[in-house]
Amino acid sequence: MSIHIVDEQLVHRIERIARRERREEVDVIAEALELYEEKAEETGARSFLLSVAGIGRSEERDVSERDEEILANEVDPLRGWSPGDRS
């Protein structure tokens, strides 16, 4: 397998670490992946995208068609979007 890294800053970081530690770039990357996996397993971390998936889920099917109506009903005319009691 061949991987091409297009982010030049990342490439330079990998090269700098490899030179400093007198190691091959592939070894630097492999160790970084191992550390990442260990950390993720320890903390039970999930990817950010997976953790926010479905956060805006609604049973209403026409939300995008009624967005302005919904927003108008939700905002307080005097306080705006401030949290708390709206009475």
C-alpha positions in Angstrom: 0.0 0.0 0.0 1.2 3.5 -0.8 0.0 6.6 1.0 0.6 10.1 -0.3 0.4 12.9 2.2 -0.7 16.2 0.5 -0.4 18.4 3.6 3.1 19.8 3.2 3.2 21.1 6.8 2.4 17.6 8.1 5.1 16.1 5.9 7.6 18.6 7.3 6.6 17.7 10.8 7.1 14.0 10.2 10.4 14.6 8.5 11.6 16.9 11.4 10.7 14.3 14.0 12.3 11.5 12.0 15.6 13.5 11.7 15.6 14.5 15.4 15.0 10.9 16.5 17.2 9.4 13.7 14.3 7.2 12.6 12.5 6.5 9.3 9.4 8.6 8.6 7.3 5.4 8.4 8.3 4.5 11.9 7.3 7.9 13.2 3.9 7.5 11.6 3.4 4.0 12.8 4.2 5.0 16.4 1.8 7.9 16.2 -0.9 5.6 15.1 -0.2 3.2 17.9 -0.3 6.0 20.5 -3.6 7.3 18.9 -5.2 3.9 19.1 -4.1 3.3 22.7 -5.4 6.7 23.8 -8.7 6.1 22.0 -9.1 2.7 23.6 -8.3 4.1 27.1 -10.8 6.9 26.9 -13.4 5.1 24.9 -13.2 8.0 22.5 -15.2 8.0 19.3 -14.6 10.2 16.3 -16.2 13.6 16.5 -18.4 13.1 13.5 -19.8 9.9 15.0 -20.4 11.5 18.3 -22.5 14.3 16.8 -24.3 12.2 14.3 -28.1 12.5 14.7 -27.9 15.4 17.1 -30.5 17.4 15.1 -32.8 14.4 14.5 -36.4 15.2 14.6 -39.6 13.3 14.0 -40.9 16.2 12.0 -40.4 15.6 8.3 -41.0 19.1 7.0 -38.5 21.1 9.2 -36.5 22.5 6.2 -39.7 23.7 4.6 -41.0 25.4 7.8 -37.7 26.7 9.1 -38.7 30.4 9.3 -42.0 29.6 10.9 -40.3 27.4 13.5 -37.7 30.0 14.3 -40.3 32.8 14.6 -42.2 30.7 17.1 -39.1 29.8 19.2 -37.5 33.3 19.6 -38.6 35.6 22.3 -39.4 39.0 20.7 -37.8 40.9 23.6 -35.0 38.6 24.8 -34.1 36.9 21.6 -32.5 33.4 22.0 -31.6 33.8 25.7 -32.1 30.6 27.7 -34.3 30.3 30.7 -37.9 31.2 31.5 -39.7 32.9 28.6 -42.8 33.8 30.5 
